[in-house]
Amino acid sequence: MFASMRNNTFKAVVILGMLVIILAGIRAGAEIVVPFILALFVAVILNPLVRLLQRTGLPRMLAILLLAGAIVLIGALLLSTLVTMLNDFARTLPQYRQLLLDFLLAFQQHAGQLGVSVSAEALITMVDPNAAINLVSWLLTQLSGAVSGIFLLLMTVVFMLFEVPLLTAKLRHLLRSSTSGMAAIRQAIDGVSRYLVLKTAISLFTGIVVWLMLLLLDVRFALLWGVLAFVLNYIPNIGSIIAAVPAVIQVLIFNGTGEALLVAAGYLLINLLIGNMLEPRLMGRGLGLSTLVVFLALIFWGWLLGPVGMLLSVPLTIVAKIALEQIRGGDALALLLSDRSGWQRD
């Protein structure tokens, strides 16, 4: 009995040690791993669109190239718009220096009444136009430097989409002795694909609604905040909150408390209607993950893979849960990740 316990303990220690080594390797090689994972999930999102174009009679190669061309065109238009807005922000910031200074000095006064000491020199430094212009210049440099990375990512996605028809046959050949293995892979692909496609549609709709709301309220850089809402909506639980912060702060400083409260109420209403009503209805029964696991996965994948890990925390956890269900002894861990209370299968 004791020999069996020692053997099980030794196996558990070995498995944990291997897991630590694998995670350390992934984090050390994040510069290579992250673009590959991101390209893989982008390919998962685009593959249903490719199949839709194929149903119209287009050959798969032409459908992929047409979709890639549309993405390049939309991306170029969006990038040029963002660059124009950042340049406009850099040009107009000195005009708002006095407004910023008055706001921050008022903030210092209120903070002093509450017993909180705030440095006036630090506040003046915060509204230095030269520092802000340098920040904008750095952002523009980062955007121009990211173009090559985005192009490489798109090329990887294109080649992945070309490989899709052959991938099923290859996996079936590799797993020809395990029908359950193919079923698990199909379940993972279907689950992640459905989640990513629906999440992308919902995030796009959220970004458009935020953009239109800010346009109606005459908020500057509305498109920038709409794009931010689209991207951060992929982050579960906290993404929509983070997306609202910069827009509300901008309106608070430049337009006053009343309009800032109105913008904050608009964000709250959008998140309530889309995040709490529309999204659960479209997602169906849910992700099969507990709420606590979704939050912890956000922290874990963000630590391991950075911002991309936060954006893809839910699909990565779905894949991990399905993989654990196929491993001997992994059912217990899969159950801990799920939103079920028993061993019954979905």
N, C-alpha and C positions, 0 to 999 in steps of 0.2 A: 504493500500500500504506500509506504513512505518512498519507495523507489519510483513508483508511478507519479507521486506528487512532485518529487524532485525533477523527474523527466518533463512533466508538464510545465513546471516553473522555468526549467532551462529553455524549453521551446518558446515560452512567452518572452523571456529575456532576449533570446536571439531575434525573435520577430520585432520586438521593440527597438533593438539595436539596429536592425536592418532598416526599419522605418525612419529612424533618426538620420542614418547615413543618406538614405534616399532624399529626405526633405532638405538636408544640408546641401546635397548636390544640386537639387532643383533651385534652391535659393542662390547658390553660388553661380549657377548658370542661367540666372533669370533673363539675362540679355538675349539669350538664344531661345530659351523655353517660352518666354512670354509672347514674342511675335508668332511663334508656331501655334500656340494654344489659341491666340486671338484669331489667327487666320483660319484655324479649324472651325471655330464657332461661327465666324463670318460665312464660311462655306456652308455650314449647316443652315444658316438663315437664308442664303441665296439659292440653295438647291431647289426648294419648292418653286421659286420663281422661274428657274431654268426649266423645270418640268412643265410649268404652266405655259411657257413659250413654246416648248416642244409640242404641246397639244394643239397649237395653232398650225403645226406643219413645218416649223423651223427645225433644221438639223441641230443637234445638241451643241456642236462647235460654234455655229452661228449664233445660237441663243446665248451662249456664255460670253462670246465676244460683244454682242449687242448689249448685254447687261453690264459688262465691264466698262464699255464705252459710256453708257448712261451714268454710271457711278463716277467715272472720271470727270464728265461734264458737270454734274451736280456738285462734286467736290471742289472743282476749280471755281465755280461760281460762288460757292459758300466761302471758300478760302479767301477769294478776292474781296468779298463783302466784309469778312471779319478783319482783314488787313486794313481796309478803308475805314472801318469803325474805330480800330485802334489808333490809326493816324489822326482821325477826327478827335478822338479822346485826348490825344497828346496835344493837339493844337488848342483845344478849348479849355484844358485844365487850368492854365494860368488865369483865365477869366473868372474862374470860380474860387481862386485862392482866398479872397476875402470872405466869401460865403463859408468855405471850409474852416477858416480861422475863427470866424464868429461862432460857428457851431461848436468847435472844439473848446474854445474858451468858455462858452456857456456850459459845456459838459464839465469842464474843470471846476467851475463855480458850484454846480450842483453836487459834484463829487466831494468838494470840500465841505459842503453843508452836511453830508452824510459821514464825514470823518475820514474820507479816502483822499490820500495825497496823490495829486497828478502833476507831473512836471510840465510847466508851460513851455520850456525849451524843447522838450520831446514832442509836444503837440505842434509847435511851429515847424520842427523838422519833418513831421508827418505830412504837412501840407506844402513842403518845398516842391515847386513845380519841376525843378531839375531832377530831383530824385524820382518823381513820378514818370517823367519823360524817359529817364534811363530805364525804368522798369518796363515801360511800353516798348522801348527799343529792344530790350532783352526778349520780350515776348515775341516780337516780330522776327528776331533772329531764330528763336526756337521754332516758330512756325515754318520758316523757310528751310530750316534744317530737318524738319519732320517730313518734308515732302518726299525726300528720297526713301525714307523708311515706309511711308504710306504706299509709295509705288511698289516697293519690294513686297509689302504685305499683300497688295492687290495681285501681283504676279503669282505669289504663293497660293492665294485663293483660287485664281484661274486654273492653275495646274491641279489643285485638289478637286475642283469641279470636273475637270477632264477625267480624273481617275475614278470618280464615283461609280460608273457602270462596271468597272473591273474590280472594285473593292469588294462587293458582295460575293463574287465568285472566289476571290482569293481567301476571304475569311471562311467561306463554306469549305474550301479545300483544307485550310489549316485546322478547322474544327470539325472535320468530317465525322469524327467519332463522338462528337458531343452536340446533340441537338439542343440541349439546354444552353450551351454556350452561345450558339447562334441566336436563340430566343432572347438571351440576356442582352446581347449586343443590339438586336433589333429594338428591344424595349428601351435601352438607354438612348439610342439614336432618335426613336420616336418621341420619347419624353422630352429630351433636350431640344429637339427641333420644334416641337409644339410650343414649349415654353419660350424659346428665343423668338420665334415668329410672332407669337401673340404679344410678348413683351416689347418687341420692336415696334409693332403697330400701335400699342398703347402709349409707348414713350413718344413716338412721332406725333400722335394725336395730342398728347399732353404738351409737347413743345409748341405745336401750332396754336393751341388754345391760350397758352401763356403769352405767346407773341402777340396774338390778336388782342388779348386783354390789356397788355401794356401799351399797345398802339392806341386803343380806345382811350386810355388814361393819359396819353401823350407823354409817355415815359421814354427818355432817350435811350438808345442802344437796346431797343426792345428785341430785335432779332438776336443779338448776342445772348440775352437772358433766356430767350426761347430755345436756342441751341443748347445752352447750359442745362435747362430743364429736361430736354430730350436725353442728353447724355447721362445725367445724374439719376434719371428715373430708373435706370437699370440697377442702381444700388438699392437693395431692399431696406425698408424701414426708415432710413435716414436720408436717402438721396434727395427726395423731394423737399425736405426741410433745408438741406444745404443749398439747394438751387435757389430757394427764395431769399436767402440772407443777403447776397450782394445787391440784388435789385431793391430790396426794402431799404437797405442802408443808403443807396444812392438817392432814392426818393426822399428819405428822411433828411439828408443833408441839403439837397438842392431844392426840395419842394415843401418841406415842413412835415410836422407830425400828422396832420389830418390826412394828407394824401398817402403818407407811409402806411397809416392804419388801413386805408382803403386798399392799397396794393397787397398788404399782408392778408386782409380779409379775402381778396380775390384768389390768392394762392391757396388759402385754407379751403375755400369753396371748391376750387379745382381739384385739390387733393382728396377732398371728401367725396366728391362725385365720381372721380375717375379711379382714385386709389382704393377707396373703401366700398364702392358700389359697382362700377363698371368692370374693373379688373377682376375681382373675385367671380363675377358672373361669367366672364369670358374664360377664365382659367378653369372653371368647372369645380371638381371636388377639391382642388388644391394641388400642392406640390408633393404631398406625401412626406413633408418634413415638418417637424415641430417648430413653433415660433422661436423658441430659445435656440434651436439648432441653426435656424436661418441667421439669427443675430451673431452667434458664435462663429458661424462659417464666414460671415462678413469680416470679422476680426482676423480669423486664421488665414484665409486666402489673401486678405490685404497684406498681412505680415509676410506671407510667403512669396507672393507675386506682385505686390505693389498695387497701384490703382486699377490695373487690368484685373487683378484677382478679386478686387471688390466688385467690379462690374459683373464678373462671371462667377461670383461666389455661389449663387443658387444652382446653375447648371452643373458646375464642378461637384457640388455636394450631391446632386441627384445621381451623377455618374458613380461617385464613390459609394453611395448607398446601394445601388444596383449591383456593383462589383462585390460588395461585402456579402450580399445575399447569395452569391454564387460560390463563395469560399467556405470550406468546411470550418465550422465554428464561428463564421462571420455573421450569422443570423442575429446573435445577441447585440453586436455593435450596430447592425442595420436597424434593429428594433429601437435602439436608443436614439437613432437619427430620425426615426419616423414619427408620425403623429398618431400612431396606433397604440393601443394599450395591451395587445395580446399578440399571439404568434400567428394569427390567421393571415393568409395572403390577401392582397387587394383583389 
